[in-house]
Amino acid sequence: MLSKLSSQISQLVENAGGEWGIYLEDLHTGEKLAFQEHQRFYAASVIKVPIMTAVFAEAYAGNIALEQTIKLRREDLVGGAGVLQHMTPGTELTVQDLVTLMIIQSDNTATNIMIDLVGTESIRNAMKKTEMFNSQFYNKLMVVPAELEGYNEITAADMGAHFRYLATGKVLSYDSCLKMMAILKQQQHRDRIPKHFPDPDGDFIGMVPKWEFANKTGSVTKITHDTGILFIGSHAVTICLLNKGLEQKPAADVMAEIGRLVYDLYQQA
């Protein structure tokens, strides 16, 4: 079914310019549609998805607890996305709250606290366990080391693999994956893939939403990403779109058009 979109998506990205990594997968049938899916891109905030998985892995192993609290320190505060940089040092938050802020608001301060909590190797192990073989993690966010060992990088196919592991409960436990998916569905940055989706709410209170999207975006100068899983009807479709070379708005506009193509295809199925 996804093959029906091949020429339209190809034309969209060709007209837009820049470099693209695209990976779509129907999680029920296993059908895939991909363009330059193994090309590496600077990860930006999309790296926060495997960081979340690493946190849940440490909780599942009993090394940390999601309900344990961490005190916000002045030296933890960094700029960019997120609300914690504006909060008072000494404020205590649970690990669960910090992970939630890291994903739904893309909070960089929360992210760096989580990196310190679980460590680099735990994050790399989470990536390896979910077959992110062409991706890598090295650094905190908004903190540039004097001697860079490497950059945080991802591919569209690797993000697709990671989301497949979460959606099928193949990493950690069913309960852990369910909790992570619930956090991703609360995402507040919805200006890309789902921008042209209709209102998800039904006509009456309590109706099942028309769609849900469990996603994570990422952006820095001339790098724009959106990755996640669209749940619509009885279908689950992974959509991972990575771009470099375009300004954010034109890249986001193309992602919104691709998102609507996928939505319309499965809404009719």
Phi, psi and chi 1 to 4 in degrees:
 res  aa     phi    psi   chi1   chi2   chi3   chi4
   1 MET       -  -41.9 -164.9  151.7   89.1      -
   2 LEU   -61.3  -26.6  -75.9  171.4      -      -
   3 SER   -60.5  -23.3   60.2      -      -      -
   4 LYS   -61.7  -23.2  -64.7  177.1 -177.8  177.8
   5 LEU   -94.0   -3.9  -56.4 -179.8      -      -
   6 SER   -55.7  -52.8 -179.1      -      -      -
   7 SER   -67.9  -37.3   60.1      -      -      -
   8 GLN   -66.4  -44.4  -69.9  168.0  -80.1      -
   9 ILE   -66.8  -42.3  -68.2  175.6      -      -
  10 SER   -57.6  -43.3 -178.8      -      -      -
  11 GLN   -67.2  -40.6 -164.7   64.6   58.1      -
  12 LEU   -59.6  -48.5  -83.8  170.3      -      -
  13 VAL   -73.6  -31.6  -62.0      -      -      -
  14 GLU   -65.6  -42.4 -172.9  177.6  -34.9      -
  15 ASN   -67.6  -33.6  -68.0  -16.0      -      -
  16 ALA   -74.2  -35.1      -      -      -      -
  17 GLY    84.1 -172.9      -      -      -      -
  18 GLY    75.6 -176.7      -      -      -      -
  19 GLU  -108.6  139.1  -63.9  179.6   53.3      -
  20 TRP  -128.1  142.6  -69.5   84.4      -      -
  21 GLY  -122.2  121.6      -      -      -      -
  22 ILE  -130.8  133.1  -63.7  175.4      -      -
  23 TYR  -144.1  116.9 -177.5   88.0      -      -
  24 LEU  -119.1  139.1  -50.4  177.6      -      -
  25 GLU  -145.3  127.4 -179.6 -179.7   -3.3      -
  26 ASP   -80.8  111.4 -175.6  -42.6      -      -
  27 LEU   -71.7  -16.0  -67.4  176.1      -      -
  28 HIS   -82.8  -45.3  -77.1  104.2      -      -
  29 THR   -95.5  -19.8   66.0      -      -      -
  30 GLY    82.7   -0.2      -      -      -      -
  31 GLU   -64.9  139.1 -177.6 -170.6    4.9      -
  32 LYS  -126.8  149.4  -58.6  175.9  179.6   68.1
  33 LEU  -134.9  121.3  177.4   61.4      -      -
  34 ALA  -144.5  148.2      -      -      -      -
  35 PHE  -135.7  123.4  -57.0   87.4      -      -
  36 GLN    48.5   41.7  -58.4  -63.5  -39.4      -
  37 GLU   -71.0  -16.0   68.6  -86.8   24.7      -
  38 HIS  -102.9    4.3  -61.1  -58.1      -      -
  39 GLN   -73.3  134.8 -179.0  174.8  -23.7      -
  40 ARG   -81.2  139.2  -75.1 -176.3  171.4 -175.2
  41 PHE  -129.6  149.7  -71.4   77.2      -      -
  42 TYR   -58.1  130.0  179.0   68.0      -      -
  43 ALA   -71.0  -31.9      -      -      -      -
  44 ALA    49.9 -141.7      -      -      -      -
  45 SER   -78.8   -4.4  -72.0      -      -      -
  46 VAL   -65.3  -23.6  176.2      -      -      -
  47 ILE   -61.1  -16.5 -159.8   68.4      -      -
  48 LYS   -68.8  -18.3  -66.5  166.7 -176.8  174.2
  49 VAL   -69.1  -53.7  179.4      -      -      -
  50 PRO   -65.1  -25.6   15.3  -26.9      -      -
  51 ILE   -64.5  -42.6  -68.0  171.8      -      -
  52 MET   -58.9  -44.2  172.3  178.3   66.2      -
  53 THR   -61.1  -38.7  -57.9      -      -      -
  54 ALA   -64.4  -39.7      -      -      -      -
  55 VAL   -62.7  -46.3  172.6      -      -      -
  56 PHE   -66.2  -31.3  -87.3   80.8      -      -
  57 ALA   -65.4  -41.9      -      -      -      -
  58 GLU   -67.2  -35.7  -68.1  -62.6  -42.9      -
  59 ALA   -68.6  -41.4      -      -      -      -
  60 TYR   -63.4  -35.0 -176.8   67.5      -      -
  61 ALA   -78.1   -9.2      -      -      -      -
  62 GLY    85.9   10.7      -      -      -      -
  63 ASN   -80.5  -27.8  -62.2  -33.4      -      -
  64 ILE  -138.7  171.2   61.7  173.0      -      -
  65 ALA  -125.7  137.8      -      -      -      -
  66 LEU   -62.6  -25.5  -65.1  175.6      -      -
  67 GLU   -91.1   -4.0   62.3  -89.3   20.2      -
  68 GLN   -68.5  150.0   75.2 -176.8   66.8      -
  69 THR  -102.9  150.5   58.3      -      -      -
  70 ILE  -128.5  134.4  -64.2  176.3      -      -
  71 LYS   -85.9  129.7 -170.2  173.3  -70.0 -172.1
  72 LEU   -71.3  123.5 -170.5   62.6      -      -
  73 ARG  -105.7  149.0  -55.2  177.1  -54.4  165.9
  74 ARG   -57.2  -37.7 -170.7  174.7  -58.9  -80.3
  75 GLU   -72.1  -11.4   53.9  -92.7   36.6      -
  76 ASP   -80.9  -21.7  -68.4  -34.9      -      -
  77 LEU   -70.7  125.2  -52.7 -178.0      -      -
  78 VAL  -131.5  162.5  -65.4      -      -      -
  79 GLY   -82.5 -161.0      -      -      -      -
  80 GLY    81.5 -147.3      -      -      -      -
  81 ALA   -72.2  153.5      -      -      -      -
  82 GLY   111.5  158.3      -      -      -      -
  83 VAL   -96.8  -21.2   69.6      -      -      -
  84 LEU   -62.7  -30.5  -70.1 -175.5      -      -
  85 GLN   -60.2  -18.9   60.9 -178.5  -54.7      -
  86 HIS  -100.4    1.9  -53.1  -62.6      -      -
  87 MET   -96.1  165.6  -65.6 -177.9   68.6      -
  88 THR   -78.4  125.6  -53.8      -      -      -
  89 PRO   -53.8  141.2  -27.1   36.1      -      -
  90 GLY   102.7  -17.2      -      -      -      -
  91 THR   -62.4  136.1  -58.9      -      -      -
  92 GLU  -104.3  134.4  -68.0 -169.7   -2.0      -
  93 LEU  -132.5  150.2  -62.3  104.9      -      -
  94 THR   -77.9  160.4   65.3      -      -      -
  95 VAL   -59.1  -40.9  170.4      -      -      -
  96 GLN   -57.5  -44.9  173.9   87.7   31.7      -
  97 ASP   -66.7  -39.3  -71.2  -19.1      -      -
  98 LEU   -65.3  -42.2  -71.7  164.5      -      -
  99 VAL   -63.2  -42.6  171.0      -      -      -
 100 THR   -61.0  -46.3  -59.5      -      -      -
 101 LEU   -63.4  -37.3  -72.2  171.3      -      -
 102 MET   -59.9  -38.2  175.5  177.5   73.8      -
 103 ILE   -87.8  -53.8  -64.0  -63.2      -      -
 104 ILE   -80.0  -25.7   73.5  170.7      -      -
 105 GLN  -112.2   -1.8  -72.3 -166.6  -13.4      -
 106 SER    58.1   39.8 -151.9      -      -      -
 107 ASP   -68.2  117.6 -164.1  -64.8      -      -
 108 ASN   -72.5  -35.4  -69.8  -36.0      -      -
 109 THR   -63.7  -46.5  -64.0      -      -      -
 110 ALA   -59.7  -39.6      -      -      -      -
 111 THR   -61.1  -48.4  -56.8      -      -      -
 112 ASN   -65.9  -33.7  -71.5  -10.8      -      -
 113 ILE   -64.9  -39.4  -66.5  171.5      -      -
 114 MET   -69.0  -36.3  -68.7  -61.7   92.4      -
 115 ILE   -62.8  -44.5  -66.9  169.8      -      -
 116 ASP   -62.5  -37.0  -76.7  -21.4      -      -
 117 LEU   -66.8  -45.8 -179.9   67.1      -      -
 118 VAL   -99.7  -24.9  -58.7      -      -      -
 119 GLY    88.6  155.8      -      -      -      -
 120 THR   -59.3  -44.4  -61.3      -      -      -
 121 GLU   -63.9  -35.8  -76.4  -49.5  -53.0      -
 122 SER   -63.6  -39.4  179.9      -      -      -
 123 ILE   -67.6  -43.9  -63.8  163.3      -      -
 124 ARG   -63.9  -35.8  -70.2  174.8  176.9  168.7
 125 ASN   -66.0  -38.8  -74.0  -20.9      -      -
 126 ALA   -64.2  -37.1      -      -      -      -
 127 MET   -69.2  -42.4  -65.3  168.1   74.9      -
 128 LYS   -65.2  -41.5 -177.0  178.5  178.8 -179.2
 129 LYS   -65.3  -25.0 -167.7  172.2 -179.9 -179.3
 130 THR  -105.1   21.6   55.5      -      -      -
 131 GLU    62.0   35.2  -61.2 -175.8   35.5      -
 132 MET   -88.5   63.2  -64.6 -176.5   69.5      -
 133 PHE   -74.2  -21.8  -62.7  135.3      -      -
 134 ASN  -102.9   11.0  -67.8  -47.4      -      -
 135 SER  -112.2  164.2  -58.5      -      -      -
 136 GLN  -151.8  151.3   54.3 -171.1   17.5      -
 137 PHE  -124.4  131.8  171.6   77.8      -      -
 138 TYR  -131.6  -43.0  -77.2  102.1      -      -
 139 ASN  -126.3  155.1  -56.2  -54.0      -      -
 140 LYS   -65.0  173.0  -70.8 -176.2  179.0 -178.2
 141 LEU   -99.2  144.3  -79.5   72.4      -      -
 142 MET    62.8   15.3  -56.9  -60.1  -68.8      -
 143 VAL  -129.7  113.3  178.4      -      -      -
 144 VAL  -103.5  111.5 -177.7      -      -      -
 145 PRO   -64.3  151.3  -16.6   29.0      -      -
 146 ALA   -62.4  -36.9      -      -      -      -
 147 GLU  -119.2  101.0  -63.9 -178.5   11.0      -
 148 LEU   -74.9  124.6  -90.6  177.0      -      -
 149 GLU   -79.9  -32.9 -174.2 -179.0   -8.0      -
 150 GLY   176.3  178.9      -      -      -      -
 151 TYR  -108.7  153.3  -67.1   95.3      -      -
 152 ASN   -73.5  120.5  -59.8  -23.9      -      -
 153 GLU  -133.7  150.2  -69.0 -176.4  -48.2      -
 154 ILE  -139.1  164.4   54.1  169.5      -      -
 155 THR  -123.3  160.2   71.3      -      -      -
 156 ALA   -63.4  -41.0      -      -      -      -
 157 ALA   -66.0  -38.0      -      -      -      -
 158 ASP   -65.6  -40.4  -78.3    1.3      -      -
 159 MET   -66.1  -36.6  -73.2  -51.9  -57.6      -
 160 GLY   -60.5  -41.3      -      -      -      -
 161 ALA   -63.9  -43.4      -      -      -      -
 162 HIS   -62.0  -45.1 -165.0   86.9      -      -
 163 PHE   -66.1  -34.2  -79.9  113.5      -      -
 164 ARG   -62.6  -42.8 -174.2 -170.0  -42.2  115.7
 165 TYR   -62.6  -40.0  -90.6   83.2      -      -
 166 LEU   -67.1  -44.8  -67.1 -176.5      -      -
 167 ALA   -71.2  -25.1      -      -      -      -
 168 THR  -100.8    1.9   55.3      -      -      -
 169 GLY    67.1   27.2      -      -      -      -
 170 LYS   -90.3    0.3  -62.5  -82.1  178.5   67.3
 171 VAL  -124.0  134.3   61.2      -      -      -
 172 LEU    63.9 -110.1  -52.8  179.8      -      -
 173 SER  -140.2  165.0   66.8      -      -      -
 174 TYR   -56.3  -46.4  177.2   92.9      -      -
 175 ASP   -63.8  -41.2 -177.5   63.6      -      -
 176 SER   -62.6  -45.0  -63.6      -      -      -
 177 CYS   -65.3  -38.2  -70.0      -      -      -
 178 LEU   -62.0  -42.2 -172.1   65.1      -      -
 179 LYS   -67.6  -40.0  -73.9  174.4  179.2  172.1
 180 MET   -66.9  -40.4  -73.1 -172.2  -81.2      -
 181 MET   -64.4  -37.7 -159.1   61.8   70.1      -
 182 ALA   -63.0  -38.6      -      -      -      -
 183 ILE   -65.6  -46.5  -67.5  171.6      -      -
 184 LEU   -60.5  -33.5  -72.9  160.5      -      -
 185 LYS   -71.0  -15.8  -73.9  179.8  178.7 -179.4
 186 GLN   -88.8    5.2  -63.9  173.2   53.9      -
 187 GLN   -46.3  133.3  177.1   60.9 -113.6      -
 188 GLN   -97.3  -14.1  -65.3 -177.4   -4.2      -
 189 HIS   -93.0  102.3  -64.0  -76.7      -      -
 190 ARG  -128.0   36.8  -67.6  -70.5  170.6   86.3
 191 ASP   -97.1   10.0   62.6  -26.9      -      -
 192 ARG  -122.3 -104.2  -63.0  168.0 -156.3 -177.3
 193 ILE   -52.3  -47.0  -70.4  170.9      -      -
 194 PRO   -90.8   11.4   33.5  -32.9      -      -
 195 LYS   -56.3  -39.4 -177.7  178.2  179.9 -178.6
 196 HIS  -101.3   13.5  -62.2  -42.0      -      -
 197 PHE   -70.8  151.4  -69.3    1.7      -      -
 198 PRO   -71.2  169.8   27.1  -34.8      -      -
 199 ASP   -55.8  126.7 -172.1  -28.7      -      -
 200 PRO   -73.3  -19.3   27.5  -34.4      -      -
 201 ASP   -74.8  142.1  -65.7  -28.6      -      -
 202 GLY   -75.4  178.9      -      -      -      -
 203 ASP   -73.5  -20.5  -64.2  -31.9      -      -
 204 PHE  -128.9  152.1  -59.1   99.4      -      -
 205 ILE   -60.1  131.7  -64.7  168.3      -      -
 206 GLY    94.3   -5.3      -      -      -      -
 207 MET   -69.5  150.7  -74.6 -175.7   70.4      -
 208 VAL   -65.1  134.3  174.4      -      -      -
 209 PRO   -57.9  148.6  -19.9   30.3      -      -
 210 LYS   -63.9  -31.5  -64.8 -175.2 -178.8   77.0
 211 TRP  -157.7  159.5   57.8  -91.1      -      -
 212 GLU  -136.6  147.3  -68.6 -177.2  -69.2      -
 213 PHE  -133.0  117.0 -169.3   43.8      -      -
 214 ALA   -98.6  103.6      -      -      -      -
 215 ASN  -142.8  167.7   73.7  -55.3      -      -
 216 LYS  -142.7  128.9 -176.2   72.8 -163.3   75.9
 217 THR   -98.6  171.8   59.4      -      -      -
 218 GLY  -160.6  141.3      -      -      -      -
 219 SER  -156.3  140.8   -3.7      -      -      -
 220 VAL  -140.0 -173.8  -66.5      -      -      -
 221 THR   -55.1  121.2  -55.5      -      -      -
 222 LYS    56.6   28.2  -68.5 -160.8  170.8 -179.7
 223 ILE  -135.4  122.8  -70.9  175.8      -      -
 224 THR  -138.6  125.0  -54.3      -      -      -
 225 HIS  -130.6  153.0  -53.7  -35.9      -      -
 226 ASP  -149.9  131.2 -163.3   -0.5      -      -
 227 THR  -141.7  141.0   62.1      -      -      -
 228 GLY   172.4 -166.0      -      -      -      -
 229 ILE  -125.5  126.0  -56.4  175.4      -      -
 230 LEU   -91.4  123.9  170.6   61.9      -      -
 231 PHE  -106.4  116.9  -61.4   94.5      -      -
 232 ILE  -143.5  121.6  176.0  170.2      -      -
 233 GLY    59.9 -127.2      -      -      -      -
 234 SER   -98.2   15.1   61.3      -      -      -
 235 HIS  -108.2  150.8  -54.8  -77.6      -      -
 236 ALA  -134.1  119.1      -      -      -      -
 237 VAL  -127.6  122.3 -171.5      -      -      -
 238 THR   -78.3  133.3  -59.0      -      -      -
 239 ILE  -130.4  111.9  -49.6  174.6      -      -
 240 CYS  -123.0  112.8  -61.5      -      -      -
 241 LEU  -122.7  120.0  -51.8  178.3      -      -
 242 LEU  -121.6  137.9  -47.8  178.5      -      -
 243 ASN  -140.1  143.6  173.4  -94.1      -      -
 244 LYS  -138.1  146.3   60.4 -178.1  172.9 -176.9
 245 GLY   108.5  -18.8      -      -      -      -
 246 LEU  -105.7  155.0  -66.2 -179.4      -      -
 247 GLU   -66.3  159.6  -63.0  -66.8  -18.3      -
 248 GLN   -60.5  -43.5 -175.6  171.9  -43.3      -
 249 LYS   -65.2  -49.9 -172.4  177.9 -175.0  -51.3
 250 PRO   -62.4  -34.9   14.7  -26.9      -      -
 251 ALA   -65.5  -44.8      -      -      -      -
 252 ALA   -63.0  -36.6      -      -      -      -
 253 ASP   -63.8  -40.5  -72.4  -14.8      -      -
 254 VAL   -65.7  -41.7  171.4      -      -      -
 255 MET   -61.2  -39.0  -68.5  176.5 -177.9      -
 256 ALA   -65.4  -37.6      -      -      -      -
 257 GLU   -67.8  -41.8  -69.6 -171.9   62.4      -
 258 ILE   -64.3  -42.8  -66.7  172.7      -      -
 259 GLY   -57.5  -43.4      -      -      -      -
 260 ARG   -67.9  -36.3 -172.4   64.8 -157.7 -132.5
 261 LEU   -59.2  -46.0  -73.6  172.8      -      -
 262 VAL   -66.1  -43.6  176.4      -      -      -
 263 TYR   -58.8  -49.5  179.9   90.3      -      -
 264 ASP   -63.6  -38.7  -73.0  -15.3      -      -
 265 LEU   -61.0  -44.5  179.1   69.2      -      -
 266 TYR   -86.6  -23.0  -80.5   89.5      -      -
 267 GLN   -66.5  -29.9 -168.4  -89.7  -29.4      -
 268 GLN   -86.4  -14.2  -63.4  160.3   10.1      -
 269 ALA   -75.8      -      -      -      -      -
